[in-house]
């Protein structure tokens, strides 16, 4: 994590299958680039859930996380008030996101975490 980032916001969700292509296109070409420009946002990256196998308790296990959203964006933040400032509010509702993507998302989760060290 960059030195200035003291918080992370994770935003997780699923999307209707027939909207997945536009979801990924808008997220990658519009939404994430705009969010990276917000004052106080150190970085923003996207992730997609993958099958999980790991050594645990002396054996390799396949772990199924039922109900977990498929997609996640991780925003590194300098301070938590970023999320209520004008720059954030403008960016989250810019471009095609609010009309072409957000209505087709579901199982949304927003979690803010503070760096402990």
C-alpha positions in Angstrom: 0.0 0.0 0.0 1.3 3.4 -0.8 2.5 5.5 2.1 -0.3 8.1 1.8 -3.1 5.5 1.8 -4.4 4.9 5.4 -7.8 3.4 4.3 -9.1 1.0 1.8 -12.7 0.9 0.4 -13.8 -2.3 -1.2 -16.8 -2.2 -3.4 -18.0 -5.7 -4.4 -20.9 -6.7 -6.7 -22.4 -9.0 -9.2 -23.9 -7.9 -12.5 -26.6 -9.3 -14.7 -25.1 -11.8 -17.1 -26.4 -10.0 -20.2 -24.8 -6.7 -19.0 -21.3 -8.1 -18.1 -19.6 -6.8 -21.3 -20.7 -3.2 -20.8 -20.1 -3.5 -17.1 -16.4 -4.4 -17.7 -16.0 -1.9 -20.5 -17.4 1.1 -18.5 -15.6 0.1 -15.3 -12.3 -0.1 -17.1 -12.5 2.8 -19.5 -14.6 5.3 -17.6 -15.3 4.6 -13.9 -11.9 3.5 -12.6 -10.0 6.2 -14.5 -12.4 8.9 -13.1 -12.1 7.6 -9.6 -8.3 7.7 -9.7 -8.5 11.4 -10.4 -10.4 12.2 -7.2 -8.4 14.1 -4.6 -7.6 11.7 -1.8 -7.8 8.6 -3.9 -4.3 7.0 -4.0 -5.2 4.1 -6.3 -8.0 2.1 -7.7 -7.9 -1.4 -9.0 -10.4 -4.1 -10.1 -10.5 -7.8 -9.2 -12.6 -10.8 -10.3 -13.1 -13.8 -8.0 -11.2 -16.9 -8.9 -11.5 -20.5 -7.7 -9.6 -20.9 -4.4 -7.4 -23.8 -3.4 -5.0 -23.4 -0.4 -3.2 -25.3 2.2 -5.1 -25.1 5.4 -4.7 -27.3 8.5 -2.2 -29.6 6.8 -4.2 -30.3 3.6 -5.0 -28.6 0.4 -8.7 -27.5 0.3 -11.0 -26.1 -2.3 -12.8 -23.2 -0.6 -16.2 -22.1 -1.9 -17.3 -18.7 -0.8 -21.0 -18.9 -1.5 -22.7 -15.6 -1.8 -19.6 -13.6 -2.3 -19.8 -11.1 -5.2 -17.8 -11.9 -8.4 -16.3 -8.4 -8.9 -14.4 -6.1 -6.5 -12.9 -2.7 -6.8 -10.3 -1.7 -4.2 -9.8 2.1 -3.6 -6.8 3.2 -1.5 -7.7 6.4 0.3 -5.7 9.0 2.2 -8.6 9.8 4.5 -12.2 8.5 4.9 -13.9 11.8 4.2 -12.9 11.4 0.6 -16.1 9.4 0.3 -18.4 12.3 1.2 -16.5 15.1 -0.6 -17.7 16.8 -3.9 -15.0 15.1 -6.0 -16.1 11.6 -5.1 -19.8 12.4 -5.4 -19.2 13.8 -8.9 -17.0 10.9 -10.1 -19.3 8.1 -8.9 -22.2 9.6 -10.9 -20.2 10.5 -14.0 -20.3 8.9 -17.5 -22.4 5.8 -18.3 -22.0 4.2 -14.9 -25.3 5.5 -13.3 -27.5 4.7 -16.3 -25.9 1.8 -18.1 -24.3 -0.2 -15.3 -25.4 0.5 -11.7 -29.1 -0.5 -12.3 -27.9 -4.0 -13.4 -25.7 -4.6 -10.4 -26.7 -6.6 -7.4 -25.3 -8.2 -4.2 -23.4 -5.0 -3.6 -21.1 -4.5 -0.6 -19.2 -1.5 0.5 -16.6 -1.9 3.2 -14.2 0.7 4.6 -11.1 -0.5 6.5 -8.4 1.5 8.3 -4.7 0.6 8.1 -3.6 -0.7 11.5 0.2 -0.1 11.4 
